[in-house]
Amino acid sequence: MCVVATSHVQANGQAPTVVSGQASFATQGRTLSITNSPGTIINWQGFSIGASEVTRFIQQGATSSILNRVIGPDPTVILGALVSNGRVFLINPSGILVGQGAHIDVAGLVASTLNLSNQDFLAGRLNFTPSQLASKMENQGVITTPSGGSVYLVGSNVTNSGIVNSLQGDVILAAGQSVKIFDSSTPGVRVELTASDNTAVNLGEILAQSGQVGIYGAALRNSGVISADQVVRNAGGKIILRATQDVTLDPSSQLSANGEQGGTIMVQSNTGTLLASGTLDARGTAGTGGDVQLLGNRIGLIAASVDASGSTGGGAVLAGGDYQGKNLLVQNAQVTYVSSDSSIKANATTSGNGGKVIVWANDFTRFLGQVSARGGVLGGNGGFTEISGKNNLVFSGYVDLHASNGRAGTLLLDPNNLTIQAAAPDVAGNSTGLDLNAAISTPNIIFSDYGVLNSIITTGQVVAQLNSANVTLQANNDITVAAAIDASGNTVGKALTLQAGHDVILNAALTSSSVGGGSFILSAGNNVTIGAAITASGGSVMLSAGNNGTGPGVAGGTVNFAAGAVTAANFAVHFNPVNYTTTSAEIAAYRAKATLTGTYDARAWAFINNASATAQNKTYDGTANATLNTPFTFLAGPDGSTPGQIVSLVAGASNFNSKDVTTANTVSFTGYGLAGSDVGSYALFSQPANQAAQITPASVTITGMAANNKVYDGTLLATLSNVGSVATGIVGEALVLNGPLAG
């Protein structure tokens, strides 16, 4: 350990003591130069840099590090320049301020008001522990690292109102009582912290082009610019903003992870509210769009613009959850609100398919905004959008999924119950003038529970949506059409699908274009009841009841419609018969009711008995083939002997999901169908469900091997002759003898 001090050292720092490694100190004018060995630790009585001062750490290289610990009572104030060719650690529980006009240019910077032990520093562990004195970490200046550098600002509260620039680097702002930073190659899970009221705020600019930015705290606010745009080929950027409580993105907030391939943006409130305004861009300029996730217990998009479009395909935007809230890796919101001046885009701007947009809440969603996931203008299909509040949905926005040179995409609305009616409900918060401050100060404006309302979409919205998308309205329970839907003005017909777990009730007419050929599909777990006319003279109509698989009879689900109620170019009815011996008579009764300009198809469901046949375990044979102990049979369907019921089940394929040995293989079944002289009277309800079975190791017999005699060499090693003569094994499998043989 070497310490060389001069009378001028106190101009930049006070009373340095080297406690590990080696360092020498020299001053020239207002510049303090410290030359240190890797891993040096210096305790300072005080460490500040005046406006015209320079502190320079001269290290062996960019991977070398020095720890500067302030043990005196004064905060660190940097107003001048801090320069190093290596990484600089600065720990001061009394507070750290990088002031306006200050400039830090280092290979890497770790500045913290939490504690970092000497042992953790020397071991390369970024384990910041609580300090009773822990104060604020604030940057108002300019912090710069060379390509691939890192900047970690850690404290009880952290604020950036200056500029942090780390090309292809790694920037983290973390506010907490304790913070652990793990492998920077996994940004989504690399920071753990404990926090109660600790706040991280960005008011300035954080620039990590082709790099990664992470901001963490109990509460988080961004009013500035965070950019991880791609500047190096095949190096997409990532932005992670995560708070244990509330996250606010102000109207001036700009998050961008654009590139040839769109990058990743995740903003998450673990237990609180995420209010998002401003812009969030993850666009792909030469490839597909990126991924944007906006997650929290309560989600509010207010005057927000989210764009995950890409030149060759749209990306994915998840607001409040993933598809139907089923992805366990994505947090589901309880309530989600999207204002009328908010937009979400996942377009294919040149070619390729539109992307995926999900707006979800486990309880209720009010969607007033705009979504577009269009197909490419040079070719490609429209994307997929799901908008749903599981218990309650108010939909009064617009979704554009059209494709200029491809098929339109699909819009899915899927709450518990759904009513299609003429007028929209009068719901507070529907006004266009709502702003972020109003939402913060009066959150009930957008988050009140209007559970007394059924989930509603108006007939006008359905017709408008059918201009740009196939529309699927799906309800766990019932769907009721209370007002007429006239889509006859649509020049290019789309499909309107009504899928109910229980009943579909049509109390008003459905009409599609005779030119465009629009289609209507009504599908219910129980009954489909048609109380008004369905006219699709240029398209098709399918009525399907009993989809809950409960079997034959009225309790299983029937299709009910009056004579002349349906007019279609193609008309199909799938139903549960009252009795399988009378199927032909029921089909004849349905046929008599239809007014047809084209073809007609009425069939009864036939259900496979999935419990009667199980997949057998097997010994490894190098294939994925599976066998059943007994064949599948009909659970409910034709008896195979009664006249008019001559139908049999045609076996398909049974396959393990892998040929390898495992105790939890999945066996799937495909290609099952119907045959027989009366097959035209029946429709197979579904393929058999997946099963589980085991694949155990195969036995291999090796013969023709013998141990050789040898001359004493002081070891127990033996050699074999005729190694590897396989008598029985798996044909075509390569076998390697590894380890001792028994016997």
Helices and strands as residue ranges (DSSP letters): G 9-11, E 13-14, E 17-20, E 23-28, E 31-36, E 40-44, E 46-47, E 54-58, E 65-70, E 76-78, E 81-84, E 87-91, E 96-98, E 103-105, E 108-112, H 118-123, E 126-128, E 136-139, E 142-145, E 150-155, E 157-160, E 163-166, E 170-175, E 178-181, G 187-189, E 191-194, E 199-202, E 205-207, E 212-217, E 219-222, E 225-227, E 238-243, E 247-249, E 254-256, E 264-269, E 273-281, E 291-295, E 298-307, E 316-319, G 323-325, E 335-338, E 343-345, E 356-361, E 364-367, E 370-372, E 384-389, E 392-395, E 398-400, E 410-413, E 418-421, H 436-441, H 444-447, E 455-458, H 459-466, E 470-475, E 479-481, E 485-487, E 495-500, E 504-506, E 510-512, E 519-524, E 528-530, E 534-544, G 554-556, E 559-561, E 566-575, G 580-582, H 583-593, E 595-609, E 618-619, E 633-636, E 648-650, E 653-656, E 662-670, E 673-675, G 679-681, E 682-684, E 691-696, E 701-703, E 706-707, E 720-721, E 725-728
